[in-house]
Structure formats: C-alpha cells, structure tokens
C-alpha cells in the first residue's frame, strides 16, 4: 500500500499520539508506511521507539516529511503545534497538513490561512468511530479540501479508515460534518442513560431494557455499545475524555450560533457533560457523564447480577 504514494511522500509525519492518534499511527506503520512522529509528552513516543523516527518538535517532523498528519486535542495544542516557535509553519519540507482532529470550522480556517502563507496546504479530515475502531482500522474519515491531494493520501487513510467520505473542496466542511455527527452521538448517550435510569428506578433490569431498545425504535450507538460495554460493566473506558467531548459540543454550539440556529436540546446535553467534567475532572471517560445523572436519580445503571459486575 505504501508504494501507492508518490516517492516524495514515502515518509509521513504524524503529530499527536494520544488515545486516537497512537492507534492510527500504529496502523500506518503496520501498513508499511515510514513515519516520523512527535508528541509533547515524551512518554507517548516511547512505544514507537524502533518503529518510527522520533522527532523533538513539530517543526522537525515537517523538515522530514512532505505530508504531516495531526491528531491533536484542544485549541491550545493546535495553535502551539502549528503556529508555535517550533511549530509546523516554520518547517521547510512539509507541503500538506492533514488535520484529523475536531476543532471547529472557524479555528481550522484560521490555521489554514497561516499555513497557506507558508506554502502549506491544509486538508480537513476528522475521523469518527472512537478508540476501538481506531485500533481495528475501521474509522470513518470525513474529508474536505483539495481533491488531488486527497487522492494522493487516500492510500494512507485506508490503513486506519475503512470508509472515507469526501465532502468537496471547501476546507471546514468536514469540521461541520464532524461536529454534527458528534452532537448526535453524545446526545444519544445522555438521553439513553437518563431514560434508562427512569426504567431502573421503576424496577426494570438494564439488560432486559437494552434487549428491547436494541430490537426497537430506540436503538442508537449508546445502547448498542457504550452503555452495555462501558456503563453496565462499570468499566468506563470507552476512550474519549470529558474535556474532549465538551470541546466538541462547544464547537457545534459555536457553529450553530454563527448560523443563528436554535439548538436548545444540544445545549442541555452540553450542560450535562460540563457538570460531569466539573464533578469528575476533564480526564474522566466520556461514558462517566452518567455519574451525575445517577446521583440525581438516586439509582445506578449497572448489571444486576454479581457475575456480570466488575
């Protein structure tokens, strides 16, 4: 697969080796691509020793690779990695930056303008599917930007995304699509958990409720995976942090506000995640949004039989 890229793309840069970035980088290596990687946390690079080139900065990554993928968390991390004193914008070799993160259209467009001034094209390519699908290489890549560049890097994307959807040439379109998707997914989690707590309070068994819901009209991603795998079992390790999802929902709200659109339901969902972040800390798992809901309800959404409990 690596041979399908042009020879001057034989080395791929990758910055941001977090919960999603690390398995994506591993998938690229396993597909035969040579990587040069960087993360501000030196410990995050240790698993790549002997498997990839380790760079001391984002600029060093951009000095070695024409194409650089970035999977970064919040606004501060993006600004530092792209515009900082050792950021990508100062590198001489890089010609394409592929953004895998969710930062909202307005911030991405701001970064795109700065990169363009340095002769670097930006591809808007956020991914969806979560950590389990990153590890299995079955993410969905949502892509907008230059079509010719997309065709050149799609072979690399195939290593981590089994589905790739190109939305058109406008950078920022993929960001809008991603925050729309996240708003639906995260709302499903809060509403499903809240509704099931009503059932538990009334004496219903959570597993029986899921059996009905997942064979009926209430089925959604939360009832199919997050609640049975991470909540009922008391594992709470889906992989995304509360800080990340609050940031994603705030990006959706900002997009809606820029279009003067009322979105009261999603604002309520955002407040549920903000409450969980306030009570549990930003590094708590996304599925732990249920803990404040359980506290308010006075019941727990857990497996009812001891052998199923953790």
N, C-alpha and C positions, 0 to 999 in steps of 0.2 A: 504493500500500500504506500509506503514512504516514497517509492520511486515515482509515484504519480505526480509528486510535486516537482516544480522546476528545480534545477540544480542549485540555484542561489537561495532556495527555501529549504535546503536539506537540513539545516539546523533551525529548530523552532525555539523561541524564547517563551518562558512561562513564569509569570509573577503572581504570587498569592497561593500558598499551599495550605489552605485551611480545610475545613470539613468537606467542601465540594471540590476545591481546586486540587487537593492532593490526589484523590482517586482519578480525576480527569488527567492529570499529568502522568500518573501511572499507566493509564490506558494508552496514552500517546506513546510512551516508551515501549509498552508491550506490542504495539502495532508496528514498531520498527523505526520510529522517528527518534532522531538525536535531539535531546533537549538541553537547554541551558536554563537553570531555574534560580529564582530568588524569592525569599520571604524575609520580612523584617525580623521574624523570630528565627534565630539560628537553629533551634531545635526542630523546627518544621522542615528544615532541609536535610537533617541527618538521615532519614530513610532513603534519600536519593543519592547518598554517597556511593560512588562506584557505578551508579546507574545513569547519572546525568552530570553535566558540568554545573558546578556550584558558583554562582556569581555573588559578589559582595554588594551589589546595588542594582537598581532597575536600569540605570544608565549602562552598566557593564553588560547586562542582558542585551540591550539594544545595540551594543557595539559588536555583538557576536551573531545576531540573528536578524534577518530581514523581516520576519513575521514574528510578532510577540503577542501571545495570549495573556490576558489578565483576568484573574478571578479574585476580586477584592471586595471587602465588606462595605464600610460606610464612606461618606463624603470625604472625611479627612484622609482616609487611606488612599482614595483615588487621587486626590489633589497632590499628596506627597509623592505617590508612585509616578504620576505623570508630570507634574509641574515642579516638584521639589528640586533642591540643589543637586541631587544625584538621581533625578527623575528621567523618565524615558525621553522627554522632549529634548534633552541635550545629547542624545546618542546619535552617532553618525550613520550607522548601517541600517537601522530599522526603517522600514517603509510602510508597514501595515501594523496597526494595533487592533487586535480583536478583543473587544470587551465582552466578557462572559457574565459580568455582574449586573445587579439590578440597582440602578441609581437614579432612575427617572430621566425623562427626555431632556429637560432643561439643563441639568448638570452635564449630561453626556454631550449635548450640543456645544456647551461652553468649552469642554475639554477638547472636542473635535476641532474647534476653531484654533485653539492653541497648538494642537498637534499639526494641523494643516499648515500653519505658519512656519513649522519646522520641516515641512515636506513629508509629513507622515499622514497617511490615510487612516481613517477610523472605520471599523466595521462594528456595527451594533449587533451583538449575537448572544443575548442572555439565554440561559438554559433553565429548564424546568423538569422536575422529577424527584428532587431530593437526593440525599446521600445514598440510599440503597440503589437507586437507578444510576447514579454516577459510578458506583462500584461495579455494576454489571454492564456498563456501557450502553444503557438503554434510555438515556436522557432524550429530551426533545430540545433541539436548538432552534431558536426564533431569530431570524437573521434579516437585517436590512442594511443597505449600503451598496457599494459598487459591485455590480454583477460579475465582472471579470475577476475581481479579487475573490469573490465568494467561490467561483468555480475553481480557482487555484487552491484554496484552502479547504474546500469541502472534503477531500480525501482525509485530511487530518481530523475534521469534525466527525467523520464516520466512526472513528475509534471510540468516541465517547457518546455519540448521539445517534440512536437508531433511526430517528426521524428528524429531518431538517426542513424547516419551512421558511422560504424566502418571501418577505413581505413587500419588497420593492426597493428602490434606490435611496429612499429618504432615511438617513440616519436619524434615529429617535423613534421610528415606527415600531421597532421591535421592543423598545422600552415600554411603550404604551401597551402593547400586547401583553408583555410580561406582567405589568402591574395589574392589568385587568384579570389575568389568569390567577394571580396571587390573591387578589381581593376575593374572588370566588372561592378559592381553596381554603383560605383562612376563615372566611365567613362560614363555610361548611363546618369547619371544626368547632367553632364556638357555638353555633346553633345546634349542631348534632349533640354536643356534650351537654348543653343546657337542657335540651329536650329530653335526653336520656336520663338526666338527673331527676326530672319530674317523674319518669317511669319508675326509677329506683325508689324514690320517696313513696310511691304508691304500691310498692311491693313486687315490682316486676324484676325478673332475672335479667341482667345485662346481656348475657349471651343469647338468651331467647329473643330479647328485643332486637339484637343485631341480625338474628336469623330472619326475623320478619322484615326489618328495614331493608336488608340487602337482597331480599327477594320481592321488594315492593317499590313504591314510588319514592321513598325517602333515601334510597341508595346514593352514596356520594363517596368521594375519596377518603373522607374522615371515617365513615362507618366501614369501609372496605379494608382500610389498612391502619391508619393512625390509632384509632380507638381500640380495635382488637389487639394490635401488636404492642402498642406502647402505653396505653392508659389502663386497660383492664388488667394487664400483667404487672403493672406498677414499674415498668422498665423506664419509661420517659426518656428514650434515647433515639428519637427519630433522626436527629442530627442538626436541625436548624435551631439557632438561638433566638430568644425573645427579642434581643436587640436588633437582629437582622429582620425579623418579621415586622417589628414596629416601624423600622426604617422603610420597608417595602410598602406597608399600608400608608405611611405618611406620603410616600411618593405618589401613590394612587390618589390620595386626597388632594394633593397639590395639582395633579393633572386635572382632576375634576373641577377644582376651584378655578383653574386657568380657563376652563370652558364654561364656567358659571353654571355647573350642573349640581342639582341637589342629590346627595348620596347619604341620607341620614342613617340607613341600615349599616353601611360600612363604617361610618363614623362611630357607631355603637360598638361594632366589632373592634375597632382600633382602641377604644377605651378599655375593653376587656383585656386586650394584650398589654396596654400601658399599666393597668392595675397589676397584672401578673408580674410584669417587669419590676414595678415598684416594690412588690412584696417579696419577690424571689431573686431579683437581680437579673441583669441582662444576659448572663451566660446560661441561664436555665433553659431547658429544652422547650421548643415551641409547643409541644403537647402539654406542658405544665400550665398552660393557660387555664386548664380545668381546675387547678387547685383553689384559686379564689372562688370559683363558681361552686365548688364542693363545700367550701367553708360557709358560703352564704346559704346554700341549700341544706346544710346540716347532714348530708349523706355523702358517701364515696361511690364513685363509678369504678368498681373493681370486680374481678372474678369472685363469684360467691362460694366456690368450692376450694378447700385448702390446697388440694393438689395442683390447682391452676395458679394459685397465688405465689408470688415471689417470696 
